[in-house]
Amino acid sequence: MAPQPVSDALDEVTRQRLKQTELQLSLETTQLMEQLEQTHQGQYGFAWGAMLLHGLQHWQFWVAAAVLVLLLGLLWWLRKRSREPDHSSGEESSSSNNEQAKVENEGYDFVGFLDKHIQWQVQNLASQSEMAKKLMDRFVLISQKILAESFSPVLQPAIGVGSSFEGWNPCEKDITHRMLVPLKAPQGYSFHLEPDTAQELPGRGFRIRVQPECTCSGEEPTGDVLCFLHHPEQEWRSDEVTNFFDHLCTDHYLDVEKTACWFCHLMVSAWSFFLLSRSQPLVMLPSRRSCKFEVRNCRQKILTFELIFGVQQGDSDIFVTSETSPDAVFTPSTMWFESCAVAEVKFFRHVAWKPGSYHLHCLHLCTRILLGYSFSTYIMKTVVMHLMASTPQSGWRRRHFLMRLGEIMRYLGHCVEERCLNHFFFGNENVPEEIVLPPGFREAEPLNLFQHLVEDIAAYAKALRDFDKLKDKLARLLIYGKR
């Protein structure tokens, strides 16, 4: 539900402090939004799919397809001959080598035509996501100043998650920049994660209990050093503590929906301190468990953001977040779900990424043909992550592009037939050590993402049919340029 308008009234000290912050950040933020707009506009100015289909439908590419087959046959013959003893003259040998190099280059150029628009998309997406992250960093900085003297959850710097921050995107338009805002308990309290033992909902659910902690300096409280645990009867800040539990908690558990509503109000208040807020108004979108909004500029270009909230599990890359499973019909407002989104971004951007790697190109192409089939983009991403963990980075170069595409489809087909695709982070010893997981994650029982195919025969039959269609669709796209 959309939050109600909130008052911007602040005390004079806070207003003066925010005024200084405003003057310092306004110019940077205005420039940042202009850059983000230009990048976002470029996103729509050059759709790789339309160009690909248009180019491949020309008669020259029907000829090129046939020529490619002949060239590949010739390449195989040349390579076979190159392994045989050389009884020819040096001139003939040199000519043969030149011909082989020419054939190989022509084959690579064909792959280059298929992926050149994807390469542009990858670079553009990375630039756009980085600028979106900088904008949210400024918002968190202003929000921290607003909350400095209040008893509220402590905001941490936002972490970009999802496909746009991993470097790929299944959609050519309507990109949503998703970010996780970590929360820490207010001073004098702590967050304790309690697993949902009932397991009635999809995913691993948790409740976040808010508990007081001792902040005394010694073993016995003395003098003016007080804490909520040893001095619950004290009046200082008691109203703020009461408001915190009334407005953000339900039965001493952090409430997702109340937290989302509070954060949306905070977003509106913080945005008003940007000078660009008049020319680029903030439009809040309906959402129960996250903060969704759009930023429009004078040209009516729209940038869409979705902020989710989470609490970190120890020092790991795993969080419990406000995001719920799409399969859940009803989710209690005090239920938070385990998320590997931060670990996934870290895997793509800091572990598996390397200059010249084409794993993102494979994801772009494979996820864009999934519409209307039984497989989600997360299923395809999981397949690619498994193959990335088992295939050396040197095997994801440009010359391996078509080979990797075929391997992805074979892996997916095998998983469908076996009705088993394991979650990448549960019970997987191949997870790189750079990914910090909670204790027991690597030794846990694997989580089968295709469990529903085991339990539902009709769904299994449909998945088999859909995979055959998907395989044919990819082949038609590569050969004829038709989806």
Secondary structure per residue as TSV (DSSP state, phi and psi in degrees):
chain	resnum	aa	ss	phi	psi
A	1	M	-	360.0	147.1
A	2	A	-	-75.2	136.4
A	3	P	-	-70.3	152.7
A	4	Q	-	-77.9	154.7
A	5	P	-	-57.5	142.7
A	6	V	-	-116.9	157.5
A	7	S	-	-78.9	144.1
A	8	D	-	-97.0	8.1
A	9	A	-	-68.6	125.3
A	10	L	-	-133.6	158.6
A	11	D	-	-69.8	161.7
A	12	E	H	-64.2	-38.2
A	13	V	H	-64.0	-46.4
A	14	T	H	-63.4	-39.7
A	15	R	H	-64.7	-40.6
A	16	Q	H	-64.9	-41.0
A	17	R	H	-62.9	-42.0
A	18	L	H	-70.4	-31.3
A	19	K	H	-62.4	-41.0
A	20	Q	H	-63.6	-42.8
A	21	T	H	-63.0	-40.1
A	22	E	H	-59.9	-47.2
A	23	L	H	-63.8	-34.0
A	24	Q	H	-73.5	-37.2
A	25	L	H	-100.6	-15.3
A	26	S	H	-61.6	-47.6
A	27	L	H	-62.7	-44.8
A	28	E	H	-61.5	-42.1
A	29	T	H	-68.0	-39.8
A	30	T	H	-60.3	-47.0
A	31	Q	H	-61.5	-39.1
A	32	L	H	-63.5	-43.1
A	33	M	H	-66.0	-35.9
A	34	E	H	-64.1	-41.9
A	35	Q	H	-64.6	-42.0
A	36	L	H	-64.0	-37.9
A	37	E	H	-64.3	-45.3
A	38	Q	H	-62.3	-42.2
A	39	T	H	-65.4	-42.4
A	40	H	H	-64.8	-37.7
A	41	Q	H	-65.5	-38.5
A	42	G	H	-63.5	-27.2
A	43	Q	H	-58.4	-37.1
A	44	Y	H	-92.0	-12.1
A	45	G	H	-81.8	-8.5
A	46	F	-	-150.9	86.1
A	47	A	-	-86.0	116.7
A	48	W	H	-65.0	-34.2
A	49	G	H	-62.5	-46.2
A	50	A	H	-64.0	-42.8
A	51	M	H	-64.2	-38.8
A	52	L	H	-63.2	-49.6
A	53	L	H	-64.2	-40.3
A	54	H	H	-63.1	-45.1
A	55	G	H	-67.7	-42.2
A	56	L	H	-72.7	-18.7
A	57	Q	T	-83.2	-8.0
A	58	H	S	-69.1	150.9
A	59	W	H	-63.8	-24.5
A	60	Q	H	-60.4	-30.4
A	61	F	H	-80.3	-21.6
A	62	W	H	-65.0	-40.7
A	63	V	H	-68.2	-41.1
A	64	A	H	-61.8	-36.3
A	65	A	H	-62.7	-43.8
A	66	A	H	-67.6	-41.2
A	67	V	H	-62.5	-37.0
A	68	L	H	-60.5	-41.9
A	69	V	H	-60.5	-45.0
A	70	L	H	-64.5	-39.5
A	71	L	H	-65.6	-40.6
A	72	L	H	-64.7	-38.4
A	73	G	H	-63.8	-42.1
A	74	L	H	-64.2	-39.4
A	75	L	H	-61.2	-43.7
A	76	W	H	-61.1	-41.3
A	77	W	H	-66.0	-40.6
A	78	L	H	-66.1	-40.3
A	79	R	H	-65.7	-38.0
A	80	K	H	-62.9	-42.6
A	81	R	H	-67.1	-33.0
A	82	S	H	-66.3	-21.9
A	83	R	T	-84.1	-14.1
A	84	E	S	-82.3	156.8
A	85	P	-	-58.2	139.1
A	86	D	-	-91.0	107.4
A	87	H	-	-106.1	2.3
A	88	S	S	-90.5	174.4
A	89	S	-	-74.4	164.2
A	90	G	H	-61.8	-32.8
A	91	E	H	-67.3	-43.1
A	92	E	H	-64.9	-39.8
A	93	S	H	-63.2	-42.9
A	94	S	H	-63.6	-40.1
A	95	S	H	-64.0	-40.9
A	96	S	H	-63.7	-42.6
A	97	N	H	-63.7	-40.5
A	98	N	H	-63.5	-39.2
A	99	E	H	-66.3	-40.2
A	100	Q	H	-63.4	-44.5
A	101	A	H	-62.6	-37.6
A	102	K	H	-64.2	-42.7
A	103	V	H	-63.4	-44.7
A	104	E	H	-62.0	-41.9
A	105	N	H	-64.4	-37.9
A	106	E	H	-64.8	-38.0
A	107	G	H	-63.6	-41.5
A	108	Y	H	-67.1	-35.0
A	109	D	H	-63.0	-34.8
A	110	F	H	-63.8	-45.1
A	111	V	H	-63.3	-38.0
A	112	G	H	-62.0	-35.9
A	113	F	H	-64.5	-38.3
A	114	L	H	-66.7	-36.5
A	115	D	H	-106.3	0.1
A	116	K	H	-64.5	-34.7
A	117	H	H	-73.0	-33.4
A	118	I	H	-65.6	-39.3
A	119	Q	H	-59.7	-43.1
A	120	W	H	-62.4	-41.1
A	121	Q	H	-63.6	-43.1
A	122	V	H	-60.7	-47.3
A	123	Q	H	-66.0	-42.4
A	124	N	H	-65.8	-40.0
A	125	L	H	-65.0	-40.6
A	126	A	H	-62.8	-42.7
A	127	S	H	-65.5	-44.0
A	128	Q	H	-65.3	-41.8
A	129	S	H	-66.6	-36.6
A	130	E	H	-64.9	-39.9
A	131	M	H	-70.1	-36.4
A	132	A	H	-63.0	-39.1
A	133	K	H	-63.3	-41.2
A	134	K	H	-64.3	-38.3
A	135	L	H	-62.3	-43.6
A	136	M	H	-69.3	-30.7
A	137	D	H	-61.8	-37.8
A	138	R	H	-68.4	-38.1
A	139	F	H	-63.1	-44.7
A	140	V	H	-62.5	-38.3
A	141	L	H	-62.1	-45.6
A	142	I	H	-66.7	-40.9
A	143	S	H	-63.2	-38.7
A	144	Q	H	-62.0	-35.6
A	145	K	H	-71.0	-37.5
A	146	I	H	-63.4	-38.6
A	147	L	T	-91.8	3.6
A	148	A	T	-57.1	-38.8
A	149	E	T	-104.4	15.5
A	150	S	S	-111.7	162.4
A	151	F	-	-97.4	87.6
A	152	S	S	-142.6	163.1
A	153	P	-	-56.2	145.2
A	154	V	E	-91.3	121.1
A	155	L	E	-79.2	136.4
A	156	Q	-	-106.6	161.6
A	157	P	-	-54.1	137.9
A	158	A	-	-67.2	146.4
A	159	I	E	-115.9	121.0
A	160	G	E	-68.0	130.8
A	161	V	E	-132.5	170.5
A	162	G	S	86.6	178.7
A	163	S	H	-61.1	-38.8
A	164	S	H	-64.7	-30.7
A	165	F	H	-91.3	-13.0
A	166	E	H	-85.3	-12.3
A	167	G	T	104.1	7.6
A	168	W	-	-138.7	163.9
A	169	N	-	-155.9	128.3
A	170	P	S	-76.8	-12.1
A	171	C	-	-114.8	142.4
A	172	E	S	-82.8	-21.4
A	173	K	S	-131.2	176.5
A	174	D	-	55.0	47.4
A	175	I	-	-75.4	130.5
A	176	T	E	-109.8	125.0
A	177	H	E	-86.9	107.9
A	178	R	E	-98.8	135.6
A	179	M	E	-140.0	146.3
A	180	L	E	-101.9	125.8
A	181	V	E	-104.3	104.5
A	182	P	E	-66.6	141.8
A	183	L	E	-116.2	140.9
A	184	K	E	-119.7	152.7
A	185	A	-	-66.5	150.4
A	186	P	-	-65.6	163.5
A	187	Q	T	-57.1	133.9
A	188	G	T	90.7	-2.2
A	189	Y	E	-134.4	166.7
A	190	S	E	-142.0	157.2
A	191	F	E	-99.9	130.3
A	192	H	E	-121.2	125.8
A	193	L	E	-86.6	125.1
A	194	E	E	-115.6	113.4
A	195	P	E	-62.2	147.9
A	196	D	-	-80.9	103.3
A	197	T	S	-74.9	-20.1
A	198	A	S	-70.3	-34.0
A	199	Q	-	53.0	45.9
A	200	E	-	-89.5	-10.7
A	201	L	S	-116.8	153.1
A	202	P	S	-62.2	141.6
A	203	G	S	89.1	167.9
A	204	R	-	-90.9	109.1
A	205	G	E	-95.0	151.7
A	206	F	E	-139.6	153.5
A	207	R	E	-112.9	145.0
A	208	I	E	-108.3	103.8
A	209	R	E	-85.2	133.6
A	210	V	E	-96.4	116.7
A	211	Q	E	-124.6	144.3
A	212	P	E	-72.6	150.3
A	213	E	-	-127.4	151.9
A	214	C	-	-75.9	126.4
A	215	T	-	-116.1	17.8
A	216	C	-	-69.2	150.4
A	217	S	S	-79.8	-22.8
A	218	G	S	-129.6	-172.9
A	219	E	S	-67.0	-33.7
A	220	E	S	-119.4	132.5
A	221	P	-	-64.0	128.7
A	222	T	-	-134.2	159.0
A	223	G	T	58.0	-134.7
A	224	D	T	-93.7	3.7
A	225	V	-	-81.6	110.0
A	226	L	-	-124.0	156.5
A	227	C	-	-142.6	160.1
A	228	F	T	-66.7	-28.8
A	229	L	T	-70.4	-45.3
A	230	H	T	-91.5	-16.4
A	231	H	-	-132.6	58.6
A	232	P	T	-64.9	-17.6
A	233	E	T	-84.6	-8.7
A	234	Q	-	-66.4	147.6
A	235	E	-	-87.8	-18.2
A	236	W	T	-64.0	127.5
A	237	R	T	60.6	15.7
A	238	S	H	-64.2	-33.6
A	239	D	H	-65.2	-40.5
A	240	E	H	-66.1	-39.7
A	241	V	H	-63.6	-43.9
A	242	T	H	-61.5	-42.4
A	243	N	H	-63.9	-38.9
A	244	F	H	-60.1	-48.1
A	245	F	H	-70.8	-33.6
A	246	D	H	-72.0	-39.1
A	247	H	H	-92.5	-23.9
A	248	L	H	-121.7	-10.0
A	249	C	E	-122.4	157.1
A	250	T	E	-130.0	113.8
A	251	D	T	55.2	44.5
A	252	H	T	66.7	14.6
A	253	Y	E	-110.3	135.7
A	254	L	E	-62.4	125.9
A	255	D	-	-96.4	126.2
A	256	V	H	-63.2	-49.2
A	257	E	H	-68.2	-39.3
A	258	K	H	-65.9	-38.3
A	259	T	H	-64.8	-41.4
A	260	A	H	-63.2	-42.6
A	261	C	H	-63.7	-44.9
A	262	W	H	-59.6	-42.2
A	263	F	H	-68.0	-37.4
A	264	C	H	-63.7	-42.0
A	265	H	H	-60.0	-43.1
A	266	L	H	-62.9	-38.8
A	267	M	H	-61.6	-44.4
A	268	V	H	-62.7	-44.2
A	269	S	H	-64.2	-44.9
A	270	A	H	-66.1	-39.1
A	271	W	H	-63.8	-30.6
A	272	S	T	-65.5	-15.6
A	273	F	T	-90.0	-1.5
A	274	F	S	-86.8	134.3
A	275	L	G	-63.8	-27.5
A	276	L	G	-78.7	-0.2
A	277	S	G	-64.5	-25.3
A	278	R	T	-76.2	-40.9
A	279	S	T	-84.9	-21.6
A	280	Q	S	-130.6	78.5
A	281	P	-	-66.9	153.1
A	282	L	E	-93.0	127.2
A	283	V	E	-115.2	110.9
A	284	M	E	-78.0	139.9
A	285	L	E	-110.1	149.9
A	286	P	-	-61.6	133.7
A	287	S	-	-168.1	134.9
A	288	R	S	-90.2	-34.1
A	289	R	S	-120.3	12.1
A	290	S	S	-153.2	-179.7
A	291	C	E	-117.1	108.3
A	292	K	E	-110.3	137.5
A	293	F	E	-157.1	162.7
A	294	E	E	-122.1	148.1
A	295	V	E	-117.5	121.3
A	296	R	E	-110.6	140.6
A	297	N	-	-105.6	-174.1
A	298	C	T	-64.7	-21.6
A	299	R	T	-90.7	6.8
A	300	Q	-	65.3	22.3
A	301	K	-	-76.5	142.2
A	302	I	E	-115.1	130.7
A	303	L	E	-114.9	126.9
A	304	T	E	-109.1	134.2
A	305	F	E	-126.5	149.4
A	306	E	E	-135.9	121.4
A	307	L	E	-108.1	125.3
A	308	I	E	-109.5	163.8
A	309	F	E	-120.5	150.0
A	310	G	E	-157.0	163.4
A	311	V	E	-123.3	129.2
A	312	Q	E	-73.0	141.5
A	313	Q	-	-87.2	99.9
A	314	G	T	61.5	-131.6
A	315	D	T	-106.1	19.4
A	316	S	S	-86.2	176.8
A	317	D	S	-92.0	12.9
A	318	I	-	-107.1	134.7
A	319	F	E	-124.5	159.2
A	320	V	E	-102.2	129.6
A	321	T	E	-128.3	169.9
A	322	S	S	-76.0	-11.5
A	323	E	-	-70.4	134.6
A	324	T	-	-109.9	166.9
A	325	S	-	-71.9	137.6
A	326	P	T	-66.0	-17.0
A	327	D	T	-84.1	-11.1
A	328	A	-	-78.1	126.8
A	329	V	S	-78.9	-43.3
A	330	F	-	-137.3	133.0
A	331	T	-	-125.8	123.5
A	332	P	-	-57.7	145.5
A	333	S	T	-69.6	-16.1
A	334	T	T	-94.6	6.3
A	335	M	-	-97.7	125.2
A	336	W	E	-114.3	151.4
A	337	F	E	-120.7	143.0
A	338	E	E	-64.5	135.1
A	339	S	E	-134.2	137.0
A	340	C	-	-103.8	16.0
A	341	A	H	-58.7	-40.5
A	342	V	H	-68.8	-40.0
A	343	A	H	-63.6	-36.8
A	344	E	H	-66.6	-43.3
A	345	V	H	-61.3	-42.6
A	346	K	H	-63.2	-38.7
A	347	F	I	-62.9	-46.4
A	348	F	I	-72.4	-40.6
A	349	R	I	-95.1	-22.3
A	350	H	I	-123.9	-14.5
A	351	V	I	-112.0	-55.1
A	352	A	S	-91.9	-14.0
A	353	W	-	-78.0	139.7
A	354	K	-	-154.4	140.9
A	355	P	T	-52.5	130.2
A	356	G	T	91.3	-4.1
A	357	S	-	-74.3	142.2
A	358	Y	-	-112.5	20.6
A	359	H	H	-67.2	-33.7
A	360	L	H	-69.0	-34.3
A	361	H	H	-63.1	-40.6
A	362	C	H	-63.4	-43.0
A	363	L	H	-64.1	-42.5
A	364	H	H	-54.7	-52.1
A	365	L	H	-68.2	-44.5
A	366	C	H	-69.5	-38.4
A	367	T	H	-76.7	-23.3
A	368	R	T	-77.9	-9.6
A	369	I	T	-104.4	8.5
A	370	L	-	-84.8	-15.2
A	371	L	T	-57.2	126.7
A	372	G	T	92.8	1.3
A	373	Y	S	-113.6	175.2
A	374	S	S	-76.6	-6.6
A	375	F	-	-107.7	130.2
A	376	S	-	-83.7	166.1
A	377	T	H	-63.8	-29.3
A	378	Y	H	-68.3	-35.5
A	379	I	H	-61.2	-46.8
A	380	M	H	-65.4	-39.2
A	381	K	H	-63.4	-39.5
A	382	T	H	-63.3	-41.4
A	383	V	H	-58.6	-47.1
A	384	V	H	-64.7	-39.5
A	385	M	H	-62.9	-42.1
A	386	H	H	-60.3	-42.9
A	387	L	H	-70.7	-34.6
A	388	M	H	-65.1	-35.3
A	389	A	H	-73.1	-24.2
A	390	S	H	-104.6	-9.6
A	391	T	S	-112.7	128.9
A	392	P	-	-56.6	150.6
A	393	Q	G	-60.0	-28.3
A	394	S	G	-65.9	-15.3
A	395	G	G	-88.7	4.8
A	396	W	G	-112.9	30.2
A	397	R	S	-81.8	175.5
A	398	R	G	-58.1	-41.0
A	399	R	G	-69.6	-13.4
A	400	H	G	-99.4	6.4
A	401	F	H	-55.5	-55.4
A	402	L	H	-66.0	-35.7
A	403	M	H	-63.0	-43.9
A	404	R	H	-66.8	-37.5
A	405	L	H	-59.5	-45.3
A	406	G	H	-63.6	-37.7
A	407	E	H	-67.4	-38.2
A	408	I	H	-61.5	-44.8
A	409	M	H	-68.0	-37.5
A	410	R	H	-65.7	-41.0
A	411	Y	H	-63.9	-45.1
A	412	L	H	-62.6	-43.1
A	413	G	H	-61.4	-41.1
A	414	H	H	-63.7	-41.7
A	415	C	H	-65.2	-37.8
A	416	V	H	-65.4	-45.8
A	417	E	H	-61.5	-42.2
A	418	E	H	-82.2	-8.4
A	419	R	T	55.5	42.7
A	420	C	-	-151.6	114.9
A	421	L	-	-132.7	108.6
A	422	N	B	-76.9	141.4
A	423	H	-	-57.4	143.3
A	424	F	S	-69.3	-33.4
A	425	F	S	-98.9	-13.3
A	426	F	S	-95.5	123.0
A	427	G	S	62.8	29.8
A	428	N	-	-117.9	110.0
A	429	E	T	-75.9	-9.3
A	430	N	T	-85.6	-2.2
A	431	V	S	-63.0	126.3
A	432	P	-	-56.5	146.6
A	433	E	T	-64.4	-22.3
A	434	E	T	-65.9	-21.4
A	435	I	S	-83.1	120.0
A	436	V	-	-89.4	114.4
A	437	L	-	-110.6	152.1
A	438	P	-	-64.2	158.3
A	439	P	T	-56.0	135.5
A	440	G	T	90.8	-8.0
A	441	F	T	-64.6	-49.1
A	442	R	T	-68.2	-28.3
A	443	E	T	-92.8	-2.0
A	444	A	S	-69.6	163.5
A	445	E	-	-65.5	133.5
A	446	P	-	-57.0	144.8
A	447	L	-	-101.8	114.5
A	448	N	B	-82.8	113.3
A	449	L	T	-74.3	-12.2
A	450	F	T	-106.1	24.1
A	451	Q	H	-59.3	-33.3
A	452	H	H	-65.2	-25.1
A	453	L	H	-72.8	-28.3
A	454	V	H	-70.4	-38.1
A	455	E	H	-88.5	-19.2
A	456	D	-	-126.1	105.2
A	457	I	H	-64.1	-38.8
A	458	A	H	-64.9	-40.8
A	459	A	H	-65.6	-35.3
A	460	Y	H	-65.3	-44.7
A	461	A	H	-62.3	-40.9
A	462	K	H	-66.1	-39.4
A	463	A	H	-62.6	-39.0
A	464	L	H	-63.0	-44.4
A	465	R	H	-65.2	-42.7
A	466	D	H	-64.5	-36.3
A	467	F	H	-65.0	-42.1
A	468	D	H	-59.5	-42.6
A	469	K	H	-66.8	-39.3
A	470	L	H	-64.7	-41.4
A	471	K	H	-62.8	-43.1
A	472	D	H	-66.0	-36.9
A	473	K	H	-63.6	-42.8
A	474	L	H	-65.1	-40.1
A	475	A	H	-63.6	-42.8
A	476	R	H	-64.5	-37.8
A	477	L	H	-64.3	-42.0
A	478	L	H	-72.9	-33.9
A	479	I	H	-92.3	-47.0
A	480	Y	T	-107.7	-13.2
A	481	G	S	77.5	19.5
A	482	K	-	-116.3	135.5
A	483	R	-	-93.3	360.0
